[in-house]
Amino acid sequence: MQTYTEISQSELDEVLSKPKTILVDVRENTEFADFNIGGINIPPHEITERLEELNDYQTIVVACSNGTRSSIVARLLTKKLPEKVILHLEEGIF
């Protein structure tokens, strides 16, 4: 079974500079509006309905505030999108 790979804050800029890479912030819309580090916002309860938004990307970095929600979503994405490289921002965006 494919798993996701953990990355740190210090690796994030380099990873995001690569083509066909997207940051998916899985915090709620209000959290994203208050503060974000870029990317797109898809809360966990919307992820399965919005998978098509990730079709154009090969590498998907999943993040939240502290890493808990995003680790669950990263695990889900490895199952739903096995052809993609799934990375998890291990300590979150804060």
Secondary structure, 3 states (H helix, E strand, C coil): CCCCEEECHHHHHHHHCCCCEEEEECCCHHHHHHCCCCCEECCHHHCHHHHHHHCCCCEEEEECCCCHHHHHHHHHHHHHCCCCEEEEECCCCC
